């Protein structure tokens, strides 16, 4: 059971309890903050890359009649790519339908602007005002809600958050002069009440949280106590070890990749000794397709069929590839990964050119 998961907000970090939806007047507030999920998208490179990869796979089209219901300048591929982003970030994809039944257009609504009413009507919420929309709501299954879906990675919000905080902590180390943590030692005397209060206030206000890491304090000693002068000595408590989050981040990274179900190689995670086999990626990708992606292809096709729009997606067929380089070349050609991402997948061994 999930309780007290930490998720990232743009202003601060807040504790988000994942339990159930709440009723707020005529509306149903989702059990997890969509704004926090959006912030998570920008907080971790592997998490974001996994979402973009799955969105790319889910927007590979074989045939469709979707184009006639899209506004000028929107293609069926770009529409599906945005819809898949909504699904993978939020677990929910609200779609606005504008026009009459015989002639209408579809628009993706960012899920962080969307809320449902008690009777499951779709509303757009902007500036604390709700506007009723005609449209559809596609979602992934969630055991926590009868109204909203949830994304694959919900169990790793804590890992995304701690990795983000580790990066911020290291960033503050350099912002504050790259100084190690220190102890304040009084020799031949004791700090007076005023100094003690100053210490308490400084450390209480400035040393709580990663934003306040590695700050320094200016100290003033009195003229002396008795026959000896008071000396204040600053002693380093340890060597600079604040960049030693490598193992923590590696564990978090692997758990995030596992939550998404994406083969680590496709996220640029290449471990030593893992580049020897010519078909390692093919095997991982086959498992990924069968277990994680096929149900999503089916969900999308059935959804559009239910609203009388034809859609046949084109899954990646790994049986046609000779080796891992052949797989990655196809991913580049279909626009699922970039050339630089492809080089990372192959461990920088190949020079991938689009169309080669």
FENWO-V177303 format. One record per helix or strand. SS is the DSSP state (~ for helix, > for strand). FROM is the first residue (numbers start at 1). TO is the last residue. If there is no record, write none. Layout:
ss={SS/SS}
from={FROM/FROM}
to={TO/TO}
This chain:
ss={>/>/>/>/~/~/>/~/>/~/>/>/~/>/>/>/>/~/>/~/~/>/>/>/~/~/~/>/~/~/~}
from={5/13/22/27/34/45/61/66/70/76/92/103/111/114/122/129/135/152/182/193/210/225/228/231/246/264/280/311/318/324/339}
to={8/16/24/29/43/57/64/69/70/90/100/109/113/117/126/133/139/175/187/206/212/225/228/236/260/267/306/313/320/333/345}
